Amino acid sequence: TKNPVGLCAVTADGKLLGVLAEEDISKAFSQSQNAITSQVKTLMNANPVTLEEKTLARDALKTMETEQKVLSVVAVVNEGKLLGVLRLQDLFKAGFNSLLKK
């Protein structure tokens, strides 16, 4: 893709069922060499962090950057329907600065 996102959204009829991130795949392969034969539904996160489409950018940044974990990409939804994804990099390109202290 032009802008790789590191996440695959799993949907049915437009509704977000879960996400499969690079981290999920790496974890699966570190636990079993047979991960290649696994179904996506067994590897995906069925309860991912999401953002509603009306979430303000600064609030999205607060959600994506916490002391516990940094989310590089999240799904954007409206009433459970997938609209797209927001990358942390998109926020930085728009002029927002990291909230985490360096």
Sequence and secondary structure as in RCSB ss.txt:
>XXXX:A:sequence
TKNPVGLCAVTADGKLLGVLAEEDISKAFSQSQNAITSQVKTLMNANPVTLEEKTLARDALKTMETEQKVLSVVA
VVNEGKLLGVLRLQDLFKAGFNSLLKK
>XXXX:A:secstr
  S  SEEEEEETTEEEEEEEHHHHHHHHHH GGGGGS HHHHSBSS  EEETT  HHHHHHHHB SS B SEEE
EEETTEEEEEEEHHHHHHTT   SS  
